[in-house]
Amino acid sequence: MRPSLVIVGAGPRGTGLVERIAANAAELYAGSELDIHLVDPFPPGAGRIWREEQSPLLWMNSHAEDVTMFTDETVDMAGPVHPGPTLHEWAGIDGATFADRQLQGSYLRWVHERAVAALPASVTVHHHPCRALRVGGPREGRQQVWLEDRPRPLLADLVILTLGHLDAELDEEQEQLVAYAARNDLVHIPPDFTADSDLSALAPGEPVLVRGFGLAFVDLMALLTEGRGGRYETGADGELTYHPSGREPVLHVGSRRGVPYHSKIGYDWTGERPPLPRYFGSAEVGALLARPDRPDFRRDVWPLVEKELGFAHYHRLFAAHPERTRMAWTDFDEKYAAADAAERETLVVSAVPDPADRLDLAALDHPLDGVRYTSHDAFQDGLRGWVEEDLRRRHDPAHSPDQAVFFGLLSVYGQLVRLGDIGPWWHGFFSYLASGPPGPRLRQMLALSRAGVLGFLGADMTVAAEDGVFRASSPTVPGHVVEARALVEARLPSPTVERARDTLLRELYEDGAAATPDGLLSVDPADGRVLDRSGRPHPRRFALGPHTDGRGSGAFTRPRTGGPAFRQNDATARAALAFLRALACRTAA
């Protein structure tokens, strides 16, 4: 029988893997036959999240010039670099455009077709537009991949899971809210990919509580306003005005922070970039991995991350705005390197006179801590002012240390991949600072607030299900309560191997695959092989993506930033090809 590789998940991650298989085939698998089976109910390339059949109102939250599916020389990998166009180069659009997801889906479909075309003639690709249900088979023998539309399984010498974002069974709180809504004829929409949510039950003019102020909320906001016929108009002064259609509900949004994610930076970088990594690089991660005990993120990792981000910030401040400092950079750099956290704080106060020029990560993470407003209306004015100031700062190169911190966050993310599962806090913090919405979305948010279609609830939002309604409150505005008959959880599900709706992943865990304390599938960091509970890598099963503890940045990334996902794809592709080549040699012998 011909050698066979089954890839479950044909979205961007699966496509990136196929691209790396094609790139490495000439060296590792020349002339040998191979069947590659791609299993995914959604279109190859785009997958579920980026499929072309979704509303054009849903945008990417990255500039088109910052989106690529192709490797470059900054990726630390053994395989060859095969460059290709970024989204803006491929589409012929301005690099500063925030493209819609339909266009990104078209780009991903093209990348997939190009990757398949680059495979050797002896390799045949088969697409199965359905779901994979489970994987069986002995460790040392062919694997069996059962599909929902076939009575017999696919036989595979290797199986690679590139499942992407998954749905999850409801947790205890969500189950209680669903049951409460059913008993009281209310509307409750649990965590979901917003494009897949049924929003038709959210009635015009009715109040809707929204828990979550990140990117899922931005999508929800677009679909329930412009998506229902409203429109924006730009005045002579540049201010945006929203004209309602009358079909919109009234959204009341809150979250843990109580503020939206920071705007994307709206200016170009000039001059030297901070030389990163400096305090959190390969050596530091290696030392953490060599410890006999598992590193604790807050105790062992965060101090290094904090120092790294501070270095990026102050390197840029001293280089681009020396008039705002009181010390020569060489002196500051030397003292900063030797200082502990308390000493660094004293050093910064003496060297940087304006508090607005100092990096305070705790204050950034909790902007409304201890802040109280006497009325709901006062808070609306206050938060609009916060958003306006964020937009001003994120579009003013006088604050370019903010962009240096962004580069620091990217560098840190690339290193943290090696540590495996570090808990959910970091990913939320990274997204809040580095992966927020386009500036135009925040301007729309301001216009909706002024039009009375959007209200802000505050930080540490709580929801009570009582007296036949949902009630939301926040300590930001003491005593203020909003009642509604609808509640939307504006966030993606957080599936674990035990709670994922994907039966394949659950059964893999039940069959002995290891998981982290937070429920991520444990994989070998070297090549993505699935680990069992004794730490042994499975010789024929691999996994890549957000459901694993090897999750890195997204399946696509900014050009020339090292692309951790590209590095992982290359390592897995090379390990798979080497295994298949050895198997073919044994079979021939």
C-alpha positions in Angstrom: 0.0 0.0 0.0 1.2 3.5 -0.7 2.4 5.5 2.3 -0.3 7.6 3.8 -0.4 10.8 5.9 -3.6 12.1 7.3 -3.8 15.8 8.3 -6.9 16.6 10.4 -7.6 20.3 9.9 -7.0 22.0 6.6 -7.1 25.6 7.7 -4.1 28.0 7.9 -2.1 25.7 10.2 -2.7 22.6 8.0 -1.9 24.7 5.0 1.3 25.9 6.5 2.2 22.3 7.2 1.6 21.3 3.6 3.8 24.2 2.5 6.6 22.9 4.7 6.2 19.3 3.4 6.5 20.6 -0.1 9.5 22.7 0.8 11.4 19.8 2.4 10.3 17.0 0.1 13.2 17.4 -2.3 15.7 16.8 0.5 13.9 14.2 2.5 11.4 12.4 0.3 12.4 12.7 -3.3 10.8 10.3 -5.8 8.7 8.3 -3.3 5.0 8.0 -3.5 2.7 9.4 -0.8 -1.0 10.0 -0.2 -1.9 13.1 1.9 -5.5 13.1 3.2 -6.8 16.5 4.4 -9.8 16.1 6.6 -11.9 19.3 7.2 -15.6 20.1 6.7 -14.5 23.7 5.8 -12.7 24.9 2.7 -8.9 24.0 2.6 -6.7 27.0 3.3 -9.2 29.3 5.0 -10.8 26.7 7.3 -13.6 27.7 9.6 -12.4 31.0 11.0 -11.3 32.6 7.7 -13.8 31.0 5.3 -14.8 33.3 2.5 -18.5 32.9 3.2 -18.9 35.3 6.1 -19.9 38.9 6.4 -17.6 41.5 4.8 -18.2 43.6 7.9 -15.8 41.3 9.8 -12.2 42.6 9.4 -8.8 41.3 10.2 -7.2 43.1 13.1 -3.8 43.3 11.4 -2.6 45.5 8.6 -2.5 43.7 5.3 1.3 44.2 5.1 1.6 42.4 8.5 0.1 39.2 7.3 2.1 36.4 5.6 2.0 32.7 5.3 5.6 32.4 4.0 8.9 31.9 5.6 11.9 34.2 5.5 15.5 34.1 6.8 14.4 35.2 10.3 12.7 31.8 10.9 15.0 29.5 12.9 14.4 26.2 11.1 16.3 23.4 9.3 14.3 23.5 6.1 14.7 25.9 3.2 13.2 29.3 3.0 10.5 29.6 0.4 9.4 33.3 0.3 6.0 34.4 -0.9 3.8 37.5 -1.0 2.2 39.1 2.0 -1.6 39.6 1.9 -1.2 43.2 0.7 1.3 42.2 -2.0 -0.9 39.4 -3.2 -4.1 41.4 -3.2 -2.6 44.6 -4.6 -4.0 46.7 -1.8 -2.5 49.4 0.5 -0.3 47.8 3.2 -2.1 49.8 5.9 -5.5 48.4 5.0 -7.4 46.3 7.5 -8.7 43.7 5.0 -11.9 41.9 5.6 -11.9 38.2 6.4 -13.3 37.2 3.0 -10.2 38.6 1.3 -7.9 36.8 3.8 -9.9 33.6 3.1 -9.1 34.0 -0.6 -5.4 34.6 0.2 -5.3 31.4 2.3 -7.1 29.4 -0.4 -4.5 30.6 -2.9 -1.6 29.7 -0.5 -3.1 26.2 -0.1 -3.4 25.7 -3.9 0.2 26.9 -4.3 1.5 24.6 -1.6 -0.3 21.6 -3.1 1.0 22.5 -6.6 4.6 22.6 -5.2 4.4 19.0 -3.9 6.3 16.4 -6.0 4.3 14.6 -8.7 4.5 11.4 -6.7 2.5 13.0 -3.9 -1.3 13.0 -4.2 -3.6 15.1 -2.0 -7.2 14.1 -1.2 -9.6 16.4 0.6 -12.4 14.9 2.7 -15.0 17.6 3.5 -16.2 16.1 6.8 -15.2 15.7 10.4 -12.7 13.1 11.8 -14.3 11.3 14.7 -11.5 9.4 16.3 -8.0 7.9 15.8 -7.1 4.3 16.7 -4.3 1.9 16.0 -1.2 0.5 17.7 1.8 2.6 18.5 4.0 0.7 16.0 1.4 0.1 13.3 -0.9 1.9 10.9 -3.3 4.3 12.4 -7.1 4.3 11.7 -8.8 7.6 11.2 -12.6 7.3 11.4 -14.6 9.9 9.4 -18.3 10.8 9.9 -19.3 9.9 6.3 -17.3 6.7 5.8 -18.1 3.2 7.2 -14.4 2.3 7.1 -11.5 4.3 8.4 -8.7 5.9 6.5 -5.4 4.0 7.1 -2.5 6.3 7.9 1.2 5.7 8.6 1.1 9.1 10.4 -1.6 11.4 11.7 -1.1 15.1 12.3 -3.8 17.1 14.1 -4.0 20.8 13.1 -7.4 21.4 14.5 -7.4 25.2 15.1 -9.9 26.8 17.3 -12.4 24.3 18.8 -15.9 24.5 20.3 -16.2 23.4 24.0 -18.9 21.9 26.1 -20.4 24.4 28.5 -18.9 24.8 31.9 -21.0 24.7 35.0 -21.7 28.4 35.1 -22.7 28.5 31.4 -25.0 25.4 31.8 -26.8 27.1 34.7 -27.2 30.3 32.7 -28.6 28.3 29.7 -31.1 26.6 32.0 -32.1 29.8 33.7 -32.7 31.5 30.3 -34.8 28.6 29.1 -37.0 28.7 32.3 -37.5 32.4 32.0 -37.9 32.9 28.3 -34.6 34.8 28.1 -31.8 34.9 25.5 -28.4 33.6 26.4 -25.6 33.2 23.8 -22.6 31.3 25.2 -19.0 31.7 24.1 -18.7 31.1 20.4 -17.0 32.3 17.2 -19.2 35.4 16.6 -19.7 34.7 12.9 -21.3 31.4 13.8 -23.6 32.8 16.5 -27.4 33.2 15.8 -28.0 36.8 16.8 -31.6 37.0 15.4 -33.1 36.7 18.9 -31.5 40.0 20.0 -34.5 42.3 19.5 -34.3 45.9 18.2 -34.2 48.5 20.9 -34.0 45.9 23.7 -31.0 46.1 26.2 -28.4 43.3 25.8 -25.7 42.6 28.3 -22.4 41.7 26.8 -19.6 40.1 28.9 -16.3 40.6 27.1 -14.6 43.6 25.6 -12.1 42.1 23.2 -12.1 41.2 19.5 -15.2 39.0 19.8 -17.1 42.0 21.0 -15.9 44.1 18.1 -17.3 41.5 15.7 -20.6 41.5 17.6 -20.8 45.2 17.5 -20.3 45.3 13.8 -22.9 42.7 13.0 -25.6 44.3 15.3 -25.1 47.8 14.0 -24.0 48.2 10.4 -25.1 44.6 9.9 -28.6 45.7 10.7 -28.6 48.7 8.4 -27.0 51.5 10.4 -24.4 53.7 8.9 -21.5 56.0 9.8 -20.9 59.5 8.6 -17.7 61.5 8.9 -18.2 65.2 9.7 -16.1 68.1 8.6 -14.2 68.0 11.9 -13.3 64.3 11.3 -15.7 63.0 14.0 -17.7 60.0 13.2 -21.5 60.0 13.7 -23.6 56.9 13.7 -27.1 56.9 12.2 -29.1 54.0 13.6 -31.5 52.0 11.4 -33.8 51.4 14.3 -33.1 47.6 14.2 -30.2 47.6 16.6 -30.4 46.4 20.2 -28.8 48.5 22.9 -25.5 46.9 24.0 -24.2 47.2 27.5 -20.6 45.9 27.7 -18.3 45.1 30.5 -15.3 42.9 31.3 -12.6 42.2 33.9 -10.7 45.3 32.7 -13.7 47.3 31.7 -12.0 48.8 28.7 -11.6 47.7 25.1 -8.2 46.3 23.9 -5.7 48.9 22.9 -5.8 50.2 19.4 -3.5 49.0 16.7 -0.5 51.4 16.4 -1.1 53.8 13.5 2.4 55.0 12.5 5.4 53.5 10.8 8.6 52.6 12.7 11.7 54.6 12.0 15.3 54.0 13.2 16.9 51.2 15.0 14.8 48.5 16.6 15.6 47.4 20.2 18.1 44.5 20.1 15.9 41.7 21.2 15.9 39.4 23.0 18.1 40.9 25.7 16.9 39.5 29.1 14.5 36.8 27.9 16.1 34.8 25.2 17.1 31.2 24.4 19.6 31.0 27.3 17.1 32.1 29.9 14.4 29.8 28.6 16.9 26.9 28.5 17.7 27.6 32.2 14.0 27.5 33.1 13.6 24.2 31.2 16.6 22.7 33.0 15.0 23.2 36.4 13.9 20.1 38.2 10.5 21.6 39.0 8.1 23.1 36.5 8.7 26.9 36.3 6.0 29.1 37.9 5.0 31.8 35.5 4.5 34.6 38.0 7.5 33.7 40.1 10.1 32.6 37.6 9.0 33.8 34.1 7.2 37.1 34.6 10.2 39.0 36.2 12.3 38.2 33.1 9.4 39.2 30.7 8.9 42.5 32.6 12.6 43.3 32.4 12.6 42.5 28.7 9.6 44.7 27.9 11.1 47.5 30.0 14.4 47.3 28.1 12.5 47.6 24.8 10.6 50.6 26.0 13.5 52.6 27.4 15.9 51.7 24.6 13.5 53.4 22.2 12.8 56.4 24.6 16.5 57.1 25.0 17.2 56.6 21.3 14.3 58.6 19.8 13.5 61.1 22.5 16.7 61.7 24.6 15.4 65.2 25.6 12.8 63.4 27.8 15.5 61.6 29.8 18.0 62.8 32.4 20.8 60.3 31.9 23.1 58.9 29.2 21.8 55.7 27.7 25.1 53.8 28.4 24.8 54.6 32.1 21.1 53.7 32.2 21.7 50.5 30.3 24.5 49.4 32.6 22.5 50.1 35.8 19.3 48.6 34.4 21.1 45.4 33.6 22.4 45.0 37.2 19.2 46.1 39.0 16.5 44.1 40.6 12.8 45.1 40.2 12.8 47.6 43.1 16.1 49.1 42.0 14.9 49.4 38.4 11.9 51.4 39.6 14.1 53.8 41.4 16.4 54.1 38.4 13.5 54.9 36.1 12.1 57.6 38.3 15.5 59.3 38.4 16.2 59.0 34.7 12.7 59.6 33.2 11.0 62.7 34.7 7.6 62.4 33.1 5.5 59.5 34.5 3.8 59.3 31.1 7.1 58.2 29.6 7.5 55.3 32.1 6.4 51.8 31.5 3.9 50.5 34.2 2.6 47.1 33.1 0.4 46.7 36.1 -1.4 50.0 35.5 -1.8 49.0 31.8 -3.3 45.7 32.7 -5.8 47.2 35.3 -6.6 50.7 34.0 -9.8 51.1 36.2 -8.4 49.6 39.4 -9.6 51.8 42.2 -11.4 54.2 39.8 -15.0 55.1 40.8 -17.6 57.2 39.1 -20.6 58.8 40.8 -23.0 58.2 37.9 -23.4 56.0 34.8 -23.3 59.1 32.6 -20.0 60.3 34.1 -18.5 56.9 33.4 -19.6 57.1 29.8 -17.8 60.4 29.4 -14.8 59.0 31.3 -14.4 55.9 29.2 -14.9 57.8 25.9 -12.1 60.0 27.1 -10.0 56.9 27.8 -10.6 55.6 24.3 -9.9 59.0 22.7 -6.6 59.2 24.6 -5.7 55.7 23.5 -6.3 56.5 19.9 -4.3 59.7 20.1 -1.3 58.0 21.7 -1.3 54.9 19.5 -1.3 57.2 16.4 1.4 59.6 17.6 5.1 58.6 16.9 6.1 60.8 19.9 5.0 57.7 21.9 7.0 55.2 19.8 8.2 53.4 23.0 4.7 51.8 22.9 5.7 50.3 19.5 9.0 49.1 20.9 7.1 47.3 23.7 5.0 45.7 20.9 8.2 44.3 19.3 9.2 43.2 22.8 5.9 41.3 23.2 6.5 39.5 19.9 10.0 38.5 20.9 8.7 37.2 24.3 5.9 35.3 22.7 8.4 33.5 20.4 10.4 32.4 23.5 7.4 31.4 25.6 6.4 28.8 23.1 9.3 26.7 24.3 7.9 26.6 27.9 4.6 25.0 26.9 1.4 25.7 28.8 2.0 28.9 30.9 -1.7 29.5 31.7 -4.2 31.8 30.1 -3.3 35.1 31.7 -0.3 35.8 29.4 -2.3 35.3 26.2 -5.0 37.7 27.3 -2.4 40.3 28.3 -0.6 39.9 25.0 -3.9 40.3 23.0 -4.9 43.3 25.1 -1.7 45.2 24.4 -0.5 43.9 21.1 -3.5 42.4 19.2 -6.3 44.9 19.7 -8.7 46.3 17.1 -8.0 48.7 14.3 -8.2 52.3 15.2 -11.4 52.8 13.0 -13.2 50.2 15.1 -12.6 52.2 18.3 -13.8 55.4 16.5 -17.0 53.5 15.6 -17.3 52.4 19.2 -17.2 56.1 20.3 -19.8 57.0 17.7 -22.1 54.2 18.9 -21.7 55.4 22.5 -22.6 58.9 21.5 -25.6 57.6 19.6 -26.9 55.7 22.7 -26.5 52.3 21.0 -23.6 51.3 23.2 -23.2 51.7 26.9 -20.1 50.9 29.1 -20.6 48.9 32.3 -17.1 49.0 33.9 -14.4 46.7 35.3 -14.9 43.4 37.2 -18.4 43.1 35.7 -20.7 40.7 37.4 -23.9 39.1 36.1 -26.7 37.9 38.4 -29.4 35.6 37.1 -32.4 36.5 39.4 -36.0 37.6 39.4 -36.5 36.4 35.8 -33.9 38.7 34.3 -30.1 39.2 34.0 -28.6 42.0 36.1 -25.2 43.4 35.5 -23.1 45.7 37.7 -19.6 46.9 38.3 -17.7 48.5 41.2 -16.6 51.2 38.7 -20.1 52.8 39.1 -21.3 51.8 42.6 -25.0 51.1 42.8 -25.6 51.2 39.1 -27.4 48.1 37.7 -28.5 47.3 34.2 -31.3 44.7 33.7 -31.8 42.8 30.4 -33.5 39.8 29.0 -30.5 38.9 26.9 -26.9 38.1 27.8 -24.1 37.5 25.2 -20.7 36.0 26.2 -18.4 37.8 23.8 -15.4 35.5 23.8 -14.2 32.4 22.1 -14.7 29.0 23.9 -11.8 27.7 25.9 -11.8 24.0 25.1 -9.8 21.5 27.1 -9.1 17.9 26.1 -11.9 16.9 28.4 -14.4 19.6 27.4 -13.8 19.9 23.7 -16.7 19.1 21.6 -14.3 17.5 19.2 -14.7 13.8 19.9 -11.3 13.0 18.3 -9.5 15.1 20.8 -11.5 13.8 23.8 -11.0 10.2 22.8 -7.3 10.8 22.3 -7.1 11.9 25.9 -9.2 9.0 27.1 -6.9 6.7 25.2 -3.9 7.9 27.3 -2.6 11.1 25.7 -1.2 13.6 28.3 -2.7 17.0 29.1 -1.4 20.0 31.0 -3.1 21.3 34.2 -5.0 23.8 32.0 -6.3 21.0 29.7 -4.0 21.5 26.6 -2.8 18.4 24.7 0.9 17.8 25.7 3.3 17.5 22.8 7.0 17.1 22.3 8.4 20.6 21.8 11.0 19.3 19.3 8.6 18.1 16.7 5.0 18.1 18.0 4.6 14.4 18.6 1.7 13.7 21.1 3.0 12.6 24.5 1.4 10.0 26.7 1.1 10.3 30.4 4.5 8.8 31.0 6.1 11.4 28.7 6.7 9.1 25.8 6.2 10.7 22.3 3.8 8.7 20.1 5.8 7.7 17.0 2.8 8.1 14.6 0.7 11.0 16.0 1.5 14.7 16.0 -0.4 17.8 16.9 0.0 21.5 16.2 -2.0 24.6 17.2 -3.9 26.3 20.0 -5.3 23.0 21.5 -1.7 22.0 22.4 0.9 23.2 24.9 3.1 24.0 21.9 0.8 26.8 20.8 2.6 29.8 19.6 1.6 32.9 17.7 -1.1 32.4 15.0 -0.8 30.2 12.0 0.2 33.3 10.0 2.3 36.2 11.3 4.1 39.5 10.5 7.0 39.2 8.0 10.5 39.0 9.4 9.5 38.3 13.0 10.7 34.7 13.3 7.3 33.1 13.0 7.3 30.5 15.8 4.4 28.6 14.1 6.5 28.4 10.9 9.4 26.9 12.9 7.0 24.4 14.4 5.5 23.5 11.0 9.0 22.9 9.6 10.1 20.7 12.4 7.0 18.6 12.2 7.1 18.3 8.4 10.7 17.2 8.5 10.1 14.7 11.3 7.1 13.3 9.3 9.0 13.0 6.0 12.0 11.4 7.7 9.7 8.8 9.3 7.9 8.1 6.1 11.2 7.8 4.1 12.5 5.3 6.7 9.3 3.4 6.5 9.4 3.3 2.7 13.0 2.0 2.8 12.0 -0.8 5.3 9.1 -1.7 3.1 11.3 -1.9 0.0 13.8 -4.0 1.8 
